[in-house]
Amino acid sequence: MAQVILKNVNKIYDGKVHVVKDNSLEIHDKEFMVLVGPSGCGKSTTLRMIAGLEEITSGEILIGDRVINNVPPKDRDIAMVFQNYALYPHMTVFNNMAYGLKLRKFSKAEIRQRVGEAAEILGLEELLERKPKALSGGQRQRVALGRAIVRHPQVFLFDEPLSNLDAKLRVQMRAEISKLHNRLNTTIIYVTHDQVEAMTMGDRIAVLHDGIIQQVDTPLNLYDHPCNMFVAGFIGSPAMNFIPGRMEQGETSRFISQGIDVAIPAYFNESLKSHVPGDVVLGIRPENIRIDTQGSTQALVEVVEPMGNEIVVYCVIDETRFLLRLEERMNLHPGDTISLDFKMDFAHFFDTETEKAYNYDISGRG
């Protein structure tokens, strides 16, 4: 079993900088788990503690049934792929991939077999005699992957491995790493600040902020059911719109803000009834606000960003700014006034003080 378990793990630097705060997480055997969050949230530090490159201040980390807090990195049966590839410039591709096996006194025949298998998986057979300076960024990353694969570890650790690649190569390598996981059928823990990488690659995602794991779930559940405003705003591109306003009760419950007055679907009533009337924050994704000539909400267009397959529109109502994402190629210009329809079936509501999402019954959602 290659499950990885974190129990109340803390990391404090110099006795005062609390980087990882009492986090617990269970990563299942053969799972692709992504740790995602902004810079400084503690995700790389967590990965380095699993690898043994950082000491744990308190708590426990287990791989399988073994507590590894005091186990040296070389004895943890893990392999790590770094952001900067960490290849030896004077060695060939073959020797870079074989170096760790040589240190462990593997036979020459076993080394040739393992390097050959990894090279075939990664399409490196024609590059084995080259040195890193003769390789592209994507090829160097594949060599770094190959060096990890030949170890046959229980757990692969990836620390932002694609951040040095251009956009096209990042997309290509995302697919390569996902295929690699399916082929090797082993546990992967992957750190990134890019929520698109997280959404497209992970079986589950752990979202971190300020050293604390905010939510752990599948990509779609994080997108559809964020637990708080941070997760809601971090997952999804463009980010969710947040509009402060009030819940009011008339014939129906309504959300009212500057220039916005929209009905709230009935299945929100049970979870929101204790907050009516009261202040809330409406969260709604850019794709769930549509242009509709019959719409009751009027907005001013500030910026239009044509993206080819879609248009991102920056709007303002009084002093409230938000985004629309439109699939239609509409002829919009800054200064235009447009009528909008808020798809409230897909709305989220958050507490103004705690920023936590209100629970609600989603069975009636469209």
Disulfide bonds with the S-S distance in Angstrom:
none
